[in-house]
Amino acid sequence: MIPGVGPVPQALLGTLLTWALTAAGSALVFVFSSGQRRILDGSLGFAAGVMLAASYWSLLAPAIELAEESGTFGAFSFFPVAVGFALGAAFVYGADLLLPVLVNNLHTTFHMGKTKEQRQRLSLLLSVLLLRDRMVSLCAENGFPGPSHAAVALSWEQRAVKEKQEQEPGRDLGSELAIRIGRAGLQPDKAENGEPYQRRRGAGSPLPEGPPTFLAPRDGAPQAGSSSWRRIMLMILAITIHNIPEGLAVGVGFGAIGKSESATFQSARNLAIGIGVQNFPEGLAVSLPLRGAGFSTWKAFWYGQLSGMVEPLAGVLGAFAVVLAEPLLPYALGFAAGAMVYVVMDDIIPEAQTSGNGKLASWTSILGFVVMMSLDVGLG
């Protein structure tokens, strides 16, 4: 324990450590390429084992001991811990349900930001392209050569891009024209948001749903409103929200120091180290996909470390809550443990199993559990 330092400053220092390890994990994007998935899966497995061990030895065990010492519940001393555990899991589950709604609202807000004239122009352009496809299909069915794709597509696409150039004179839209013409059918094979679709020569096919989208910015990052952008936003928000209960867990751990025999500084310190170890691959889990999606290395690192910045705030809040409301401590410890276990079961373990490295992830999770258990028991 740091002499003369209260639980709230200690919680702040502990969560700053967990954020620093998140940033360190994100910094690996400067070393590893986005294709080195095996390293990430092994790290996620190790983190899962660490979090499971920390959930019991640093949170659940002190919570049960506190409930027993209070004598309020008698033989049902498990009750406050069980309630807190269930509420913690329900909190993360509810956050997961709200995330897609939040991201879709951002997507809707982006499109509503377009002026009425812009929406009408895009709708007219789409109608003309659909009509062109229908004309090509009819001509092909009746043996006629049909209108040139270039003749129809170029006239309308050039006009639309020219108008956008007038509105945004500083933007280079030359390559944007090529992309939009490709969507009109001039490129035989094209990938749309990672899913290939093909056009047969001489026969029309349906256009992708929705109006044509504009080219991504020059650093390669996906354009706001695209499906890849929504997936990335969902991932960043998910990891950021999952970091809130982890920060709370550290804060509650430091706030509980001295309340029971097992609620010691060593236990809180080990919990902070364990969550920091878990945050290391989590930072990499954000920055690597961002780099693979086209973000610059510095932007990928920035967003990766940013996901851990909520932990110091949540940690201070958790420590304050415990200091001010000591009777709620078993519930708070159980809440933090439930949130952590739910994140492990619903997010970290499934994510580590998606790329064919399941056995590696399983064995590294066992290793992580043993390491954290040894750390808690040996140094606690």
C-alpha positions in Angstrom: 0.0 0.0 0.0 1.2 3.5 -0.7 1.6 5.3 2.6 -0.6 8.4 3.1 -2.5 7.8 -0.2 -6.2 7.2 -0.1 -8.1 4.6 -2.1 -9.3 7.0 -4.8 -5.8 8.2 -5.8 -4.6 4.6 -5.7 -7.5 3.6 -7.9 -6.5 6.3 -10.4 -2.9 5.1 -10.4 -4.1 1.5 -10.9 -6.4 2.4 -13.8 -3.7 4.6 -15.4 -1.6 1.4 -15.5 -4.3 -0.5 -17.2 -4.7 2.3 -19.8 -1.0 2.4 -20.3 -1.0 -1.3 -21.1 -3.8 -0.8 -23.6 -1.7 1.9 -25.3 1.3 -0.5 -25.3 -0.8 -3.2 -27.0 -2.1 -0.7 -29.5 1.5 0.3 -30.3 2.2 -3.2 -31.6 0.4 -2.0 -34.8 3.7 -0.4 -35.7 5.4 -3.8 -35.5 2.9 -6.4 -36.7 0.8 -6.4 -39.9 -2.9 -6.8 -39.8 -2.5 -10.4 -41.2 -0.8 -11.8 -38.1 -3.9 -13.1 -36.5 -2.3 -16.0 -34.7 -0.5 -13.7 -32.3 -3.7 -11.8 -31.6 -5.7 -15.0 -30.9 -3.1 -16.4 -28.6 -3.0 -13.1 -26.7 -6.8 -13.0 -26.4 -6.8 -16.5 -25.0 -4.2 -15.6 -22.4 -6.2 -12.5 -21.5 -9.4 -14.6 -21.0 -7.6 -16.9 -18.5 -6.2 -13.9 -16.6 -9.6 -12.2 -16.3 -11.4 -15.4 -15.2 -8.8 -15.9 -12.4 -8.9 -12.3 -11.4 -12.7 -12.4 -11.3 -12.6 -15.0 -8.5 -9.5 -14.3 -6.4 -9.6 -10.5 -6.6 -13.4 -9.9 -6.7 -15.7 -12.8 -5.8 -13.7 -14.2 -2.9 -13.5 -10.8 -1.1 -17.2 -10.2 -1.9 -18.3 -13.5 -0.3 -16.1 -12.9 2.7 -17.5 -9.4 3.2 -21.1 -10.7 3.0 -20.4 -13.5 5.5 -18.7 -11.1 8.0 -21.6 -8.6 7.8 -24.0 -11.3 9.2 -26.9 -9.6 7.5 -27.9 -12.5 5.3 -26.9 -15.4 7.5 -26.9 -18.7 5.5 -27.8 -16.7 2.4 -24.6 -14.6 2.4 -24.1 -15.5 -1.2 -27.2 -13.5 -2.2 -25.7 -10.0 -2.5 -22.8 -11.4 -4.5 -25.1 -13.4 -6.8 -27.3 -10.4 -7.4 -24.3 -8.1 -8.1 -22.8 -10.8 -10.4 -26.1 -11.1 -12.4 -26.5 -7.3 -12.6 -22.9 -6.9 -13.9 -23.5 -9.5 -16.7 -26.9 -7.9 -17.5 -25.2 -4.5 -17.8 -22.7 -5.6 -20.4 -25.5 -7.5 -22.2 -27.7 -4.4 -22.3 -24.7 -2.4 -23.6 -24.2 -4.9 -26.4 -27.9 -4.6 -27.4 -27.7 -0.8 -27.5 -24.5 -0.6 -29.6 -26.1 -1.5 -33.0 -28.9 1.0 -32.3 -26.4 3.7 -31.5 -24.2 3.0 -34.6 -27.3 2.8 -36.9 -28.4 6.2 -35.5 -25.0 7.6 -36.4 -25.4 6.2 -39.8 -28.9 7.7 -40.2 -27.7 11.1 -38.9 -24.9 11.1 -41.5 -27.3 10.5 -44.4 -29.9 13.0 -43.0 -27.1 15.6 -43.1 -27.3 15.6 -46.9 -29.5 18.4 -48.4 -32.8 17.6 -50.0 -31.2 18.5 -53.4 -28.4 16.1 -52.9 -30.8 13.3 -51.9 -32.9 14.0 -55.0 -29.9 14.0 -57.3 -28.7 10.6 -55.9 -32.2 9.1 -56.3 -32.4 10.4 -59.9 -29.0 9.0 -60.6 -29.9 5.6 -59.2 -33.1 5.6 -61.2 -31.2 6.3 -64.4 -28.7 3.5 -63.7 -31.5 1.0 -63.0 -33.2 2.1 -66.2 -29.9 1.6 -68.1 -29.6 -1.9 -66.6 -33.1 -2.7 -67.8 -32.4 -1.5 -71.3 -29.3 -3.6 -71.5 -31.2 -6.6 -70.4 -34.0 -6.1 -72.9 -31.5 -5.6 -75.7 -29.6 -8.7 -74.8 -32.8 -10.8 -74.7 -33.8 -9.6 -78.2 -30.3 -9.9 -79.8 -29.7 -6.2 -80.1 -26.3 -4.7 -79.1 -27.9 -2.3 -76.7 -26.6 1.1 -75.5 -23.0 1.5 -74.5 -22.4 1.3 -70.7 -20.0 4.1 -71.0 -22.3 6.3 -73.0 -25.1 6.1 -70.4 -23.0 5.9 -67.2 -20.3 8.5 -68.1 -22.7 11.2 -69.0 -24.6 11.0 -65.7 -21.7 10.1 -63.4 -19.5 12.9 -64.8 -22.3 15.4 -64.3 -22.9 14.3 -60.7 -19.2 14.4 -59.8 -18.7 17.8 -61.5 -21.5 19.2 -59.4 -19.9 17.8 -56.3 -16.5 19.3 -57.4 -18.1 22.7 -57.6 -19.5 22.3 -54.0 -16.1 21.0 -52.7 -13.4 22.6 -54.9 -10.6 21.4 -52.7 -11.4 17.7 -53.1 -9.9 15.5 -55.8 -12.7 13.4 -57.3 -11.0 11.9 -60.3 -10.7 8.5 -58.7 -14.2 8.9 -57.2 -15.6 9.0 -60.8 -13.8 5.7 -61.6 -15.3 4.1 -58.5 -18.8 5.3 -59.3 -18.6 4.3 -62.9 -17.4 0.9 -61.7 -20.6 0.6 -59.7 -22.5 1.5 -62.9 -21.2 -1.7 -64.6 -18.0 -0.8 -66.4 -15.8 -3.0 -64.2 -16.6 -6.7 -64.7 -15.5 -7.8 -61.3 -15.7 -5.7 -58.2 -15.8 -6.1 -54.4 -18.5 -4.3 -52.5 -17.6 -4.0 -48.8 -15.5 -7.1 -49.1 -18.2 -9.2 -50.8 -17.6 -9.7 -54.6 -20.3 -9.3 -57.1 -20.0 -9.8 -60.8 -21.6 -8.5 -63.9 -22.1 -10.6 -67.0 -21.2 -9.1 -70.3 -24.3 -8.1 -72.3 -26.7 -8.7 -69.4 -27.8 -6.4 -66.6 -27.8 -7.2 -62.9 -29.2 -5.4 -59.9 -27.2 -2.6 -58.4 -26.1 -2.8 -54.8 -28.8 -1.5 -52.5 -28.7 2.2 -51.5 -27.3 5.2 -53.3 -23.7 5.2 -54.6 -21.2 6.0 -51.9 -18.2 8.2 -52.3 -14.6 7.2 -52.2 -12.8 6.8 -48.8 -10.5 9.5 -47.7 -6.9 9.5 -48.9 -5.5 7.6 -45.9 -7.7 4.6 -46.9 -10.1 4.8 -44.0 -13.7 3.8 -44.7 -16.1 6.5 -45.5 -18.6 7.4 -42.7 -21.9 5.7 -43.4 -20.5 2.7 -45.1 -21.1 -0.8 -43.7 -17.3 -1.3 -43.0 -17.4 2.0 -41.1 -20.4 0.8 -39.1 -18.6 -2.5 -38.2 -15.5 -0.6 -37.1 -17.5 1.8 -35.0 -19.3 -1.1 -33.4 -16.1 -2.8 -32.5 -14.5 0.4 -31.0 -17.6 1.2 -29.0 -18.0 -2.4 -27.8 -14.4 -2.6 -26.5 -14.7 0.9 -25.0 -17.9 0.0 -23.1 -16.4 -3.3 -22.0 -13.6 -1.3 -20.4 -16.0 0.5 -18.1 -16.7 -2.5 -15.8 -13.0 -3.3 -15.9 -12.2 0.2 -14.6 -14.9 -0.1 -12.0 -13.5 -3.4 -10.9 -10.1 -1.8 -10.2 -11.7 1.1 -8.4 -13.9 -1.1 -6.3 -10.8 -3.3 -5.5 -8.8 -0.4 -4.2 -11.9 1.1 -2.4 -12.4 -2.2 -0.6 -8.9 -2.3 0.9 -9.1 -3.1 4.6 -12.8 -4.0 4.7 -12.0 -7.7 5.0 -9.0 -9.9 5.4 -8.9 -10.8 1.7 -9.5 -7.2 0.5 -5.9 -6.2 0.7 -3.7 -3.8 -1.3 -1.9 -6.8 -2.8 -5.3 -8.2 -4.1 -6.2 -4.8 -5.6 -2.8 -4.4 -7.1 -2.9 -7.9 -8.6 -6.3 -7.2 -10.1 -5.0 -4.0 -11.7 -2.1 -6.0 -13.2 -4.4 -8.7 -14.4 -6.7 -6.3 -16.1 -3.8 -4.5 -17.6 -2.4 -7.8 -19.0 -5.9 -8.4 -20.5 -5.9 -4.9 -21.9 -2.6 -5.4 -23.8 -4.0 -7.7 -26.5 -7.3 -5.8 -26.4 -5.5 -2.7 -27.6 -4.0 -4.7 -30.4 -7.5 -6.1 -31.1 -8.6 -2.6 -31.9 -5.6 -1.2 -33.8 -4.9 -4.2 -36.0 -8.3 -4.4 -37.6 -8.3 -0.6 -38.1 -4.9 -0.8 -39.8 -6.3 -3.6 -42.0 -9.3 -1.5 -42.9 -7.2 1.2 -44.3 -6.5 3.6 -41.4 -3.0 5.0 -41.1 -0.8 3.4 -38.5 -0.9 6.5 -36.2 -4.7 6.7 -36.4 -5.1 3.0 -35.7 -2.8 3.4 -32.6 -4.7 6.5 -31.5 -8.1 4.8 -31.6 -6.7 1.7 -30.0 -5.3 3.4 -26.9 -8.4 5.7 -26.8 -10.6 2.7 -26.0 -8.8 2.3 -22.7 -9.2 5.9 -21.5 -12.6 5.2 -19.9 -10.9 3.0 -17.3 -9.4 5.7 -15.1 -12.7 7.6 -15.0 -14.6 4.4 -14.1 -12.0 3.4 -11.6 -12.2 6.7 -9.7 -16.0 6.5 -9.8 -15.9 2.9 -8.4 -13.5 3.8 -5.6 -15.7 6.8 -4.6 -18.8 4.7 -4.6 -17.3 2.1 -2.3 -15.9 4.7 0.1 -19.3 6.4 0.3 -21.5 3.3 0.4 -19.6 0.6 2.2 -22.7 -1.7 2.7 -23.0 -2.0 -1.1 -19.5 -3.4 -1.4 -20.4 -7.1 -1.9 -22.9 -6.0 -4.6 -20.2 -3.8 -6.3 -17.5 -6.5 -6.2 -20.0 -9.1 -7.6 -21.1 -6.6 -10.3 -17.5 -6.1 -11.4 -16.9 -9.8 -11.5 -20.1 -10.5 -13.4 -19.3 -7.9 -16.0 -15.8 -9.3 -16.5 -16.9 -12.9 -16.8 -19.6 -12.0 -19.3 -17.0 -10.1 -21.4 -14.8 -13.2 -21.4 -17.5 -15.7 -22.3 -19.4 -13.6 -24.8 -16.6 -11.6 -26.5 -13.0 -12.5 -25.9 -13.2 -16.3 -26.1 -15.5 -16.4 -29.2 -13.3 -13.7 -30.9 -10.2 -15.8 -30.3 -11.9 -18.9 -31.9 -13.0 -17.3 -35.2 -9.8 -17.7 -37.2 -8.9 -21.3 -36.8 -6.6 -20.8 -33.8 -9.0 -22.3 -31.2 -6.6 -24.8 -29.7 -3.9 -22.1 -29.3 -6.4 -19.8 -27.7 -7.6 -22.6 -25.3 -4.1 -23.4 -24.1 -3.0 -19.8 -23.7 -6.2 -19.2 -21.7 -5.2 -22.1 -19.4 -1.7 -20.5 -19.1 -3.2 -17.1 -18.3 -5.5 -18.6 -15.6 -2.5 -20.4 -13.9 -0.3 -17.2 -14.1 -3.0 -15.0 -12.5 -3.9 -17.6 -9.9 -0.2 -17.9 -8.9 0.1 -14.2 -8.8 -2.9 -13.8 -6.5 -2.2 -16.7 -4.2 1.6 -16.3 -4.2 1.8 -12.5 -3.8 -1.6 -11.9 -2.1 
